[in-house]
Amino acid sequence: MATRVIGLAGRPGCGKSAVARELADRPGVEAIDLDRVAWETYVPGTPTYDRLVLRFGCEILSDDGRIDRGKLANLALSNPTAQRELEAIVHPAVNERMDGFMQAAERRGARILLVEGALLASSPYVDRSIFDAVFWLEASDETRRNRLRSDAREEHADRMDAVGPDATTIVIDAEGTVFEVAERVWRSIDERA
């Protein structure tokens, strides 16, 4: 049986990471965080690193020469054009890495590979053809802010305000506990089996 690839998307604080971790505890389910994959694509010496420094300048670098994710986010996410340019540089590199993750999950016998990433449902640079389904976790601004506050990340609450699901994305109610949201996602995965 082929591994099914399921995307989890949504605004910061919607519960993507927590739901992915909850579901990855089930037999045959694995999860990857596309943010971490993206970070790996722009370590020094990679073509993505060079392109980001060329586009956004040396002010995105930390003292050790690595790209400072906070500086890059502040610069790129404050401007829609800059955000699109960031996505155009990073997302194709992430797409290239995805094939390897999918093959490895298949070799390990995973039934489901959960791919968690905020922009899966909205970036034109994400290869949506690799997904069997993409779920958008939708939570109220109050819920998202409370979750982010508890993780000391409340400054992320207003990122992606203009981003939402597209017509092919399945919206899941992300209100409630992690377990409740994970169960909603799991039922939706089963319905599409």
Sequence and secondary structure as in RCSB ss.txt:
>XXXX:A:sequence
MATRVIGLAGRPGCGKSAVARELADRPGVEAIDLDRVAWETYVPGTPTYDRLVLRFGCEILSDDGRIDRGKLANL
ALSNPTAQRELEAIVHPAVNERMDGFMQAAERRGARILLVEGALLASSPYVDRSIFDAVFWLEASDETRRNRLRS
DAREEHADRMDAVGPDATTIVIDAEGTVFEVAERVWRSIDERA
>XXXX:A:secstr
   EEEEEE STTSSHHHHHHHHHTSTTEEEEEHHHHHHHHTSTTSHHHHHHHHHH GGGB TTSSB HHHHHHH
HTTSHHHHHHHHHHHHHHHHHHHHHHHHHHHHTT SEEEEE TTTTT TTS GGG SEEEEEE  HHHHHHHHHH
TT GGGTTTTTT    TTSEEEE  S HHHHHHHHHHHHHHT 
